[in-house]
Amino acid sequence: MPLTGGFFGKFYIFKAALESHLVWLTVLGLLSSAVAAYYYLRVLVMMYMHEPGEAANEAEPLSLGLRLALILPAAGTLFLGIFPNWVLDFAGRSASMLK
C-alpha cells in the first residue's frame, strides 16, 4: 500500500538490490509482490464485490474480548504502517548504544 512503511521498505530494498546490480533478485521480489497483491486483492473482491452467501446471516455477535483481540492489533498495524519513524528512531538509538 503506497505511503506506508511496508511500501517504502520494499521500495528501498528493491532500490538497494538494483544499485548492487542484482537485477534477478529485484525481478524475483517484484514477482513475489505481485503474487501476494493478487491474493490480498482477491480477498477484498470476495468481501465487497460479491453477494453474501447463506452463512453470512447466521453470524453471532462477538464478545468484548474477541473484539479487543481484533481491534488492538489492527490499530497497531495501521499506526506503525503510517507512522514508522517512531519505531525506527527507537531502533536506531538502541543500535547505536550497542556499538
N, C-alpha and C positions, 0 to 999 in steps of 0.2 A: 504494500500500500504506500503510494508516494507520500512524502513529508512525514514519515515516521522513522524511528530509529532502525527498525529492521530493513527498511528500504535503503537507507543511506549506508548501513552496514554492508549489505550485499553490493551496493554500488562501489564502495571503497575497496572491497575485496576483489571485485572484478577489475577495477582500475589498477590495483597493485599487480594482479596477475598479468595484465596486458603490458604494464611497464617492465615486468620481468621476462617478457617475451614468451609467456606461457599461454599462447592463444588456444591451444587444445583444452586447457583447464578452464578457461573463460567460456568457451563454447559448451563444454560439459556442464558448467554451472548454470549457464543460461537455459540450456535444455531441461535441466532438472527443475529450475524455477518455473519454466513454462508448464511442465507436467504437474507440478504442485499447484499452480494457479488454476489449471483445468479442474483438478479435484476440489479445490476450495470454492471455485465459482459454481461448480455443479451443485454443491450443497445449497448455495444461495438460490439458484434457479429452482431447485426442487422445493425449497421453502416458500418462495414468494411468487412463483410464476406457474404453479400447478394447483389445481383444486385439491383441497384436503380429502383424505380417504375417510372411511368409516371410523377408524380408531381415533381420529383427531377429536371427535366429540366426546370420547369417554375419558378424557384426562382428568385426574383428580387434582385438587389444589395442592400446592407444595407447602410443606411445613416450613416454619420460620428458619430452622437450622439448615435445611436444604437450600432455601432461598439465599441465605447468607453465604453458604458454601459456593454458590454460583455467582453471586453479585460481587463479592470481595475480590476474588482472583480476576474477574473480568475488568473491574475498575482498576486494579493494579496493573494489568496488562496494558490497558488503554493509557493510563497515566505514564508508565515507563516507556511506552511506544511513542508518545507525543513529546514527553519531556525527558529524554535520556541523559541530558547533561548532568543532572544531579547525581545519578549513579556513576557516570563516567568520571566526573570530578572526584568523587569519593574514592573510586578505584585507582585513579591516578595518584592521589595523595597517599593512599595506602601502599601503592607500589613504590613510590619514591622513599618511603620510610624504610623499606626493606633493603635498600642499597647500602 
